């Protein structure tokens, strides 16, 4: 789901006079707030919905499919969403 699709879903459940552009602005504000909270806390919980958390990926060795050359992928941090059991 990209931002525009997320904004369309938000428009359906939001106020009746909400436009797609306003929904996109609200989605951008939500994502920026979530990003800032993850940088500060490392975890954001939504009650009965799920938890966003920052995880660290280990370095690994992969091979380029075209040249079969071995390459190292450096460690990085990513965001994972663990959905609560009530959402499943």
PyMOL commands that set and color helices and strands:
alter all, ss='L'
color gray80, all
select helices_A, chain A and resi 3-13+20-41
alter helices_A, ss='H'
color red, helices_A
select strands_A, chain A and resi 43-46+50-57+60-63+70-73+76-83
alter strands_A, ss='S'
color yellow, strands_A
deselect
rebuild
show_as cartoon
